Amino acid sequence: MKAWEIWSYQPSGWPEPHPAVIVSSPSRVANKPDLNILMCSSRQATREAMPNEVILDASDGLNWPTLCKCDLFHLITKTELKTRRGQVTEERRRQIIATVNRANGWI
């Protein structure tokens, strides 16, 4: 398990697993039980990304264009992540970082 990997995560009460991007530092991923993730939609994107979103797709290992929400972090226990789905490309990492900063008013 590594930073920027995409895994399946199903929050309690949700009907199906969703792609989740690990955004914790590599040190936290390697040494701690809890991780920060960004949730993505489970369905194919049918619209353009809003200012707080980035679209991930097959180049990131997903089956179709998927909206990734960059304005809300979820703290989970790494054992809750089930199936590795892919890895965010370098270009998309830059987009996610910029979108997280912008969406949270950090720049």
C-alpha angles and dihedrals in degrees: 000000000000142000112276094025118130116228136173115259128177114194116212110278096017115123097225143012119271131203111263126193116216107228100169118114118271089248092055092046091051098043112024134064095222126070139184115235139178115224123228131198118267094217131068113274111252096179141043118277116270118230091270095050141073124199116232120191147164092313086064092047099263125128095236143357107303131188115236115200110223101180100071129053120204120207111213140161109257091232087068090069109091119176127024108232104176147298130273112248121240092252093051090048088059090048092049093048091049092046093048090051094046096042092051095044094245095135 
